[in-house]
């Protein structure tokens, strides 16, 4: 067994990168919710949920989004964005991670999700 390369778990790199972006924001925590890693603000309000083939055969995440963004992105770029189950009717955005990903864009999407849910005092910390 010595010298063997550990198996790479599909989706782990994307999860780790997503985790780092979410946990870099003020007063965020992570815990499992509905079987998936989920990020919360002040331990209460969800702003991002990882989606590891939970509802379909795709890898991605769901997040809060500013009004109109879900509709715009799912219509203009359906290979990258989708309307997630359960929360899509509230305007949440689904983002595929099993396609080529621009992590700067993902960071922007995560920060927008945070702004949709966080109280003004935390948004001020983010902006400052």
Order of alpha helices (4+ residues) and beta strands (2+ residues): alpha-beta-beta-beta-beta-alpha-beta-beta-alpha-alpha
